[in-house]
């Protein structure tokens, strides 16, 4: 039986709450194309995947050049909302990261977003991680497991030695496809949507390192 040696955290929704800024940016963009965009759609179709894939999921009929233009617009809107709203950090997650580091576990943060490093630095937590994987590092987004496999490889660990924390449906699916143990972080009081995870929590105050290691027994 493998031992827990590394922890991989998704960024948005797990460590920081940039979801409101993302949703408002998507809503504004899709509104310009005459589409009403509800939060439920955000959670099911756009959350946690690369920007271009998010555009493609809703604006299915756009030619490639227009898709790229729309993705660039969304990025601009997101940075505007981020500047206006600020970045909320989940302190209980940071406490857990520090606990993991205190027990010599390796720690990675991943994001499909190319804004990952900017957000980490703006929140003042970029120095917490051994490895940072951003949207610039991967070609295939979730539900493909590539982002997690790359994080594990750069930590020098096998998937069986890592625990992934994810808040998005497609993220949990990606982690399980990559053969990782996965804890779903349900911020919406809808734990069933993350039912493919090995365990679902609503906040890191509900878990500690001992409980995490129990998933590997």
C-alpha positions in Angstrom: 0.0 0.0 0.0 1.4 3.4 -1.0 2.1 6.0 1.6 1.0 9.7 1.3 4.0 11.7 0.3 2.6 14.7 -1.7 -0.5 16.9 -1.8 -1.7 18.6 -4.9 -4.2 21.5 -4.6 -6.3 23.0 -7.3 -6.2 26.8 -6.9 -9.6 28.4 -7.7 -12.2 27.3 -5.2 -9.8 25.3 -3.0 -7.1 27.8 -1.9 -8.6 31.1 -3.1 -12.2 32.1 -3.9 -11.9 33.8 -7.4 -15.1 32.0 -8.5 -17.3 35.2 -8.3 -14.8 37.1 -10.5 -14.6 34.2 -13.0 -18.4 33.9 -13.2 -19.0 37.6 -13.7 -16.4 37.7 -16.4 -18.0 34.7 -18.2 -21.5 36.1 -17.8 -20.4 39.5 -19.3 -18.7 37.8 -22.2 -21.5 35.4 -23.1 -24.1 38.2 -22.7 -22.4 40.0 -25.5 -23.1 36.9 -27.7 -26.8 37.0 -26.6 -26.5 34.1 -24.2 -27.9 34.1 -20.7 -25.4 32.3 -18.5 -26.5 30.9 -15.2 -24.2 29.9 -12.3 -25.4 26.2 -12.7 -23.9 26.2 -16.2 -20.7 27.7 -14.9 -20.4 24.9 -12.4 -21.2 22.1 -14.9 -19.5 23.3 -18.1 -16.9 26.0 -17.5 -15.5 25.7 -13.9 -11.9 24.5 -13.7 -11.1 24.1 -17.4 -8.8 26.2 -19.7 -10.3 29.5 -20.9 -10.5 28.5 -24.6 -12.4 25.2 -23.6 -14.8 27.3 -21.6 -15.6 29.5 -24.6 -16.0 26.4 -26.8 -18.4 24.8 -24.3 -20.9 27.6 -24.6 -20.2 29.3 -28.0 -20.1 26.1 -29.9 -20.6 27.6 -33.4 -17.9 30.2 -33.4 -15.0 29.9 -35.8 -11.6 29.4 -34.2 -10.4 33.0 -34.7 -13.5 34.3 -33.0 -13.1 31.8 -30.1 -9.6 33.1 -29.5 -10.9 36.7 -29.5 -13.6 35.8 -27.0 -11.1 34.0 -24.7 -8.9 37.1 -24.7 -11.9 39.3 -23.8 -12.8 37.0 -21.0 -9.3 37.3 -19.6 -9.6 41.1 -19.6 -12.9 41.1 -17.8 -11.6 38.6 -15.2 -8.6 40.8 -14.4 -11.0 43.8 -14.1 -13.3 42.0 -11.7 -10.3 40.6 -9.7 -8.9 44.1 -9.3 -12.3 45.3 -8.1 -13.2 42.4 -5.8 -9.8 41.4 -4.5 -8.8 37.8 -3.7 -10.2 35.9 -0.8 -7.9 33.2 0.6 -9.4 30.3 2.4 -7.4 30.4 5.7 -8.2 26.8 6.7 -6.7 25.6 3.4 -3.5 27.5 4.1 -3.4 26.0 7.6 -3.6 22.5 6.1 -0.9 23.3 3.6 1.4 24.4 6.4 0.6 21.3 8.4 1.5 19.1 5.4 4.8 21.0 4.9 5.5 20.6 8.6 5.3 16.8 8.2 7.7 16.9 5.2 5.1 16.3 2.6 5.7 17.8 -0.8 3.1 20.4 -1.9 2.0 21.4 -5.4 -0.6 23.9 -6.6 -2.2 23.5 -10.1 -4.5 25.6 -12.1 -5.9 25.5 -15.7 -5.6 29.3 -15.6 -2.7 31.1 -17.0 -3.3 33.7 -14.2 -2.2 31.2 -11.5 1.1 32.8 -10.6 -0.4 36.3 -10.7 -3.1 35.3 -8.3 -0.7 33.5 -5.9 1.6 36.5 -5.8 -1.3 39.0 -5.4 -2.6 36.8 -2.5 0.9 36.6 -1.0 1.0 32.8 -0.9 3.3 31.9 -3.9 6.1 30.8 -1.5 4.0 28.0 0.1 4.5 25.5 -2.8 7.3 23.3 -4.0 5.8 23.1 -7.5 3.4 25.5 -9.3 1.7 24.2 -12.5 -0.3 26.7 -14.6 -2.3 26.7 -17.8 0.9 27.5 -19.6 2.3 24.1 -18.8 -0.4 21.9 -20.2 -1.9 21.2 -23.6 -5.0 19.2 -22.5 -7.2 20.5 -19.8 -9.5 18.7 -17.4 -11.1 16.1 -17.5 -7.8 14.9 -18.9 -5.4 14.0 -16.0 -2.4 15.8 -17.6 -2.2 18.6 -15.1 -2.1 16.3 -12.1 0.3 13.8 -13.7 2.7 16.7 -14.5 2.5 17.9 -10.9 3.2 14.5 -9.5 6.1 14.0 -11.9 7.6 17.3 -10.9 7.3 16.4 -7.3 9.1 13.2 -8.1 6.1 11.1 -6.9 3.8 8.5 -8.4 0.1 9.2 -8.5 -0.5 6.5 -5.9 1.6 8.6 -3.4 -0.3 11.9 -3.9 -3.6 13.3 -2.7 -5.5 15.8 -4.8 -7.9 18.4 -3.5 -10.4 19.6 -6.1 -13.7 21.6 -6.1 -14.8 21.1 -9.8 -16.6 18.1 -11.2 -14.2 17.9 -14.2 -11.3 18.3 -11.8 -12.3 15.3 -9.7 -12.8 13.3 -12.8 -9.3 14.2 -14.0 -7.7 13.2 -10.7 -9.5 9.8 -10.7 -8.5 9.2 -14.3 -4.9 9.8 -13.3 -5.2 7.2 -10.5 -4.9 9.8 -7.7 -6.8 9.7 -4.4 -9.0 12.7 -4.4 -10.8 14.8 -1.8 -13.7 16.9 -3.3 -14.1 20.3 -1.8 -17.7 21.2 -2.0 -18.2 25.0 -1.6 -21.9 24.9 -2.9 -23.6 22.6 -0.4 -24.0 20.1 -3.3 -21.7 17.2 -2.3 -23.4 14.8 -4.7 -21.8 16.5 -7.7 -18.4 15.5 -6.4 -19.4 11.9 -5.7 -16.5 10.4 -7.7 -14.1 11.7 -5.1 -12.8 9.4 -2.3 -14.1 11.9 0.3 -16.1 15.1 0.1 -15.6 18.0 2.6 -17.1 21.5 2.5 -14.0 23.1 4.1 -10.6 22.2 5.3 -11.7 22.6 8.9 -13.2 19.2 8.4 -10.0 17.4 7.6 -6.4 17.0 9.0 -3.3 15.1 7.9 -4.3 12.0 9.9 -7.6 11.7 8.2 -5.9 12.3 4.8 -3.5 9.5 5.5 -6.4 7.2 6.3 -7.5 7.3 2.7 -4.3 5.4 1.8 -4.9 2.5 4.2 
